[in-house]
């Protein structure tokens, strides 16, 4: 019957470990890091640098981008989509994000909601976005992007 005290000791150890306080999520730091990525993207866009803008996205084949009735997967596919839709600085216009709302889900995931607007010579399109950010080895990056246009 030596197994009973061993099991009891093991159960006590598991219970003690499960009662340890969990690390507190530093929501302020997470929000600051994500805001830095977003505003960095805005700066890259406004300089006409789509590849720099794409640095805010996870460089992965599992990146999901949804807009209108289209869903595409992969960093490269998303880059090519942007390059086709915005072939030059005039087409890109000046990007502005506003109404940013960051909800921390865990220490490695956050949901971001906001408004985007392009200021162009011939139009000022705008819309909404919902982004899922994940903490990657390269920092906070967008892994899912659902962007809508007010024209849709």
C-alpha positions in Angstrom: 0.0 0.0 0.0 2.9 2.4 -0.5 1.3 3.6 -3.7 -1.5 5.5 -1.7 0.8 7.9 0.1 2.7 8.5 -3.2 -0.6 9.3 -5.0 -1.7 11.5 -2.2 1.6 13.4 -2.3 1.3 13.8 -6.1 -2.3 15.0 -5.9 -1.3 17.5 -3.2 1.5 18.8 -5.4 -0.8 19.2 -8.4 -3.3 21.1 -6.3 -0.6 23.4 -4.9 0.7 24.2 -8.4 -2.8 24.9 -9.7 -3.3 27.4 -6.9 -0.4 29.5 -7.9 -1.3 32.9 -9.0 -1.4 33.3 -12.7 0.7 36.0 -14.3 -1.2 39.2 -14.8 -1.7 40.4 -18.3 -0.1 43.7 -18.9 -2.9 45.1 -21.0 -1.4 48.6 -21.3 1.9 47.3 -22.7 0.0 45.0 -25.2 -2.1 47.9 -26.3 0.9 50.1 -26.8 2.8 47.5 -28.8 -0.2 46.9 -31.1 -0.8 50.6 -31.5 2.8 50.9 -32.5 2.4 48.3 -35.2 -0.8 50.0 -36.5 0.7 53.4 -36.7 3.8 52.0 -38.2 1.6 50.5 -41.0 0.0 53.8 -41.5 3.4 55.5 -41.9 4.6 52.9 -44.4 1.4 53.2 -46.4 1.6 57.0 -46.5 5.2 56.7 -47.8 4.0 54.4 -50.6 5.7 51.4 -49.1 3.3 48.4 -49.3 5.9 45.9 -48.3 6.6 48.0 -45.2 2.9 48.1 -44.5 2.8 44.3 -44.8 5.3 44.1 -41.9 2.3 44.4 -39.6 1.0 41.1 -40.8 2.2 37.7 -39.8 4.5 36.4 -42.6 2.6 33.1 -42.8 0.6 31.0 -45.2 -2.2 30.9 -42.6 -2.7 34.7 -42.6 -6.4 35.2 -43.5 -7.7 38.4 -45.2 -11.4 38.9 -45.8 -12.9 41.9 -47.6 -16.3 42.1 -49.3 -17.1 38.6 -50.5 -13.5 37.5 -50.9 -11.3 35.6 -48.5 -7.6 35.0 -49.2 -4.9 33.2 -47.4 -1.2 33.9 -47.0 1.1 36.8 -46.6 2.3 36.7 -50.2 -1.3 36.6 -51.6 -2.2 39.6 -49.4 0.8 41.5 -50.6 -0.1 40.8 -54.2 -3.7 41.8 -53.6 -2.5 45.2 -52.2 0.0 45.7 -55.0 -2.7 45.1 -57.7 -5.3 47.3 -56.0 -2.8 50.1 -55.2 -0.3 50.2 -58.0 1.1 53.7 -57.1 1.2 56.4 -54.5 -1.8 58.3 -56.1 -4.0 55.1 -55.9 -2.8 54.6 -52.3 -3.7 58.0 -51.1 -3.2 59.0 -47.4 -4.3 56.4 -44.9 -5.7 57.3 -41.5 -6.9 54.9 -38.7 -9.3 56.1 -36.1 -11.7 54.8 -33.4 -9.2 52.1 -32.5 -10.5 49.7 -29.8 -8.0 47.1 -28.6 -9.4 44.2 -26.5 -6.8 41.9 -24.9 -7.9 38.3 -25.1 -4.8 36.7 -23.5 -1.1 37.4 -23.1 -0.6 36.4 -26.8 -3.9 37.5 -28.5 -5.8 40.7 -29.0 -8.8 41.8 -31.0 -8.6 45.2 -32.6 -11.6 47.2 -34.1 -11.3 50.4 -35.9 -12.1 52.7 -38.8 -9.8 53.3 -41.9 -10.0 56.2 -44.3 -8.1 57.0 -47.5 -7.7 60.6 -48.6 -7.3 60.6 -52.4 -7.5 63.3 -55.0 -10.7 61.9 -56.5 -12.4 60.1 -53.5 -12.2 59.5 -49.7 -13.2 55.8 -49.3 -13.5 54.6 -45.7 -14.7 51.5 -43.8 -14.2 49.3 -40.8 -11.8 46.6 -39.8 -11.5 43.9 -37.2 -8.1 42.4 -36.7 -6.9 39.5 -34.7 -3.3 40.1 -33.5 -1.1 37.3 -32.1 2.2 37.7 -30.3 4.7 36.0 -32.6 8.4 35.6 -32.4 8.6 38.8 -34.4 6.3 40.7 -32.1 2.6 41.5 -32.4 1.3 40.7 -35.9 -2.1 40.5 -37.6 -3.1 36.9 -38.3 -6.7 37.6 -39.4 -8.0 40.8 -41.1 -11.6 41.5 -41.9 -11.9 44.8 -43.6 -15.1 46.3 -45.0 -15.7 49.4 -47.1 -18.6 51.8 -46.6 -19.3 51.4 -50.3 -20.1 47.7 -49.9 
